[in-house]
Amino acid sequence: MKRRDRILTAISHSEPDRVPISFDIVDPNLENKVLQHYGAKSMSELYEKSGIDAFSVWKWPAAAPIYIGPKREGVENHDETYGCWGKVNQHIYPLQNKTLDEYLWPKAEYFDFTRIKNDLLTIKQMDMTTAVGHAGVGWCHHVQMRGYENALYDVMDDDYMSEYLSRVRAFSLAYFETLFQYADGHIDIVRADEDLGGQQAMLISPAMWRKFYKPLWKEIFDLCHKNHAKVWMHSCGYCRDVVPDFIDMGVDILNPVPPYVKNSDPPDMKNTFGKQLAFDGAVDQINVLINGTKEDVRREVKLRLKQMSPGGGYLIGPSQVLTEDVPFENVITFFNSCLEFRE
């Protein structure tokens, strides 16, 4: 089975010849070491050299239009994240100290979509699924725009939230309608993010999240499905209370299924929601990939494949992106074990 077919088969809840491998590496030094180890020059070449699928919705094989609009104050990178997101880890929040009228809201015409179809076709020709994003209309996007403190106050103000979300909706619908028009049916997966919780609970109540954010998510995801694209949702931390809502609003693939988070036990998630959701992740990042031995990694990979692969609907990957604190030897052991056990 070829790589693209393997991934599409898995996320469609059928069993491929083996479980696809899903991961992202955010540390450039670690990525370079992995590529050098396998004699590859790029992530797109990694499959040819090693058989590692390199499925990702963040970097390659993701495609994006080019931002051509005006530079906006407080925006660090004018990139595929609509040119309007902030950076939580750097405390950059474009809407933190501005009123809704003062902020220069993005428009679909601020992006050049003309290359997107060719980019998607090139990815397909390389035997890979196509991904686009970034769908950001919920809590995570709100925090990126306003910061945690402001966002937590905002949700207590119905009038503010109504106006804020109407502006997010106006841009997001126009952006995705234009994106799908230019993509001409070649988008397999749309990436979305909604980091909702800590280790034990959601950061806002499920009722409040449903009231403000769920309706717009559903509208965007309905548009994705209308254009035959599946929805990949990343939500770090506790989110079990709203997983049924994820399903209701159209999520197809849930990432990262961290086993160390309350009520996120991978086999329980599979048994409870596996008929409606595919899963991406589940390999313990904290206790095993970062702090475990190579033998721990082998056992963990074998366990997750046994628990999660029956019936399809699983991409094996770490329960977070691979960071600089994951030992290189454990990264290679993870890849080799995924290929060795081949559930």
Sequence and secondary structure as in RCSB ss.txt:
>XXXX:A:sequence
MKRRDRILTAISHSEPDRVPISFDIVDPNLENKVLQHYGAKSMSELYEKSGIDAFSVWKWPAAAPIYIGPKREGV
ENHDETYGCWGKVNQHIYPLQNKTLDEYLWPKAEYFDFTRIKNDLLTIKQMDMTTAVGHAGVGWCHHVQMRGYEN
ALYDVMDDDYMSEYLSRVRAFSLAYFETLFQYADGHIDIVRADEDLGGQQAMLISPAMWRKFYKPLWKEIFDLCH
KNHAKVWMHSCGYCRDVVPDFIDMGVDILNPVPPYVKNSDPPDMKNTFGKQLAFDGAVDQINVLINGTKEDVRRE
VKLRLKQMSPGGGYLIGPSQVLTEDVPFENVITFFNSCLEFRE
>XXXX:A:secstr
  HHHHHHHHHTTS  SS  BB  B  HHHHHHHHHHHT SSHHHHHHHH    B SSSTTEE  EE S   TT 
S  STTTTT  BGGGTB TTTTS TTTS    GGGEE TTHHHHHHHHHHTT   EEEEE  SHHHHHHHH HHH
HHHHTT HHHHHHHHHHHHHHHHHHHHHHHHHHTT   EEEEE   B SSSBSS HHHHHHHTHHHHHHHHHHHH
HTT EEEEE  S  GGGHHHHHHHT  EEE   TTSTT  HHHHHHHHTTT EEEEEE IIIIIITS HHHHHHH
HHHHHHHH TTS EEEEESS B TTS HHHHHHHHHHHHHH  
